[in-house]
């Protein structure tokens, strides 16, 4: 459950400091506020290079599976060969495993 955030902290930064924080937040794929909150609470902010591409591929596979499910429920297709989707998911799984191992070291 989301907690209501009604306490505000005002912070003055130089333009260079803000740009640096904004760039880090962008790299972490977080809004600036969420990034600053995580950093201030000493949460570990992990940036994984290559993750956006994997996420995009997973979303594409999910959309395709959803479309096939809709067609199957409509009775327009009766059987689907998911061998290619399974192979693509295996490649993505291996990529995520490799990224996780890089982060551990």
C-alpha positions in Angstrom: 0.0 0.0 0.0 1.3 3.4 -0.9 1.9 5.7 1.9 0.8 9.3 1.7 3.8 11.7 1.3 2.8 15.0 2.9 6.1 16.1 4.4 8.2 18.2 2.1 12.0 18.9 2.3 13.4 21.8 0.4 16.9 21.5 -0.9 19.0 24.0 -2.8 21.4 22.7 -5.4 23.6 24.2 -8.0 22.5 23.5 -11.6 25.5 21.1 -11.9 24.5 19.2 -8.8 20.9 18.8 -10.0 22.1 17.6 -13.4 24.3 15.1 -11.8 21.5 13.8 -9.6 19.0 13.8 -12.4 21.5 11.9 -14.6 21.9 9.3 -11.9 18.2 9.0 -11.4 17.7 8.6 -15.2 20.3 5.9 -15.3 18.5 4.1 -12.4 15.2 4.6 -14.3 13.7 6.4 -11.3 12.1 9.8 -10.9 14.5 12.3 -9.3 12.4 12.3 -6.1 12.4 8.6 -5.7 16.1 8.4 -6.4 16.8 11.1 -3.7 14.6 9.4 -1.2 16.3 6.0 -1.8 19.8 7.6 -1.5 18.8 9.6 1.6 17.4 6.5 3.3 20.7 4.7 2.5 19.0 2.2 0.4 21.2 0.6 -2.1 20.4 2.1 -5.6 21.6 -0.5 -8.1 22.0 0.5 -11.8 22.2 -2.5 -14.1 23.5 -1.7 -17.6 21.5 -3.6 -20.3 18.4 -4.1 -18.2 16.2 -1.7 -20.3 16.8 -3.8 -23.4 15.9 -7.0 -21.6 12.8 -5.3 -20.2 11.7 -4.2 -23.7 12.1 -7.7 -25.0 10.1 -9.2 -22.2 7.3 -6.7 -22.7 7.3 -7.6 -26.4 7.0 -11.3 -25.7 4.3 -10.7 -23.1 2.3 -8.6 -25.6 2.6 -11.4 -28.2 1.5 -14.1 -25.7 -1.4 -11.9 -24.7 -2.5 -11.5 -28.3 -2.3 -15.3 -28.8 -4.4 -15.8 -25.7 -7.0 -13.4 -27.0 -7.1 -15.2 -30.3 -7.4 -18.6 -28.7 -10.2 -17.4 -26.4 -12.0 -16.1 -29.5 -11.7 -19.5 -31.1 -9.7 -18.1 -34.0 -6.7 -20.3 -33.3 -6.6 -23.7 -31.7 -2.9 -24.5 -31.4 0.2 -22.5 -31.1 3.9 -23.6 -31.3 5.6 -21.6 -28.5 9.1 -23.0 -29.2 10.4 -19.7 -30.5 8.9 -17.8 -27.5 10.4 -20.4 -25.1 13.8 -20.0 -26.7 13.6 -16.2 -26.6 12.7 -16.4 -22.9 15.7 -18.7 -22.2 18.0 -16.2 -23.9 16.6 -13.4 -21.8 16.8 -15.5 -18.6 20.5 -16.2 -19.3 21.1 -12.4 -19.9 19.5 -11.6 -16.6 21.6 -14.2 -14.9 24.8 -12.8 -16.4 23.8 -9.3 -15.3 23.1 -10.5 -11.8 26.5 -12.2 -11.6 28.2 -9.0 -12.8 26.4 -7.0 -10.0 27.6 -9.5 -7.4 31.2 -8.9 -8.2 
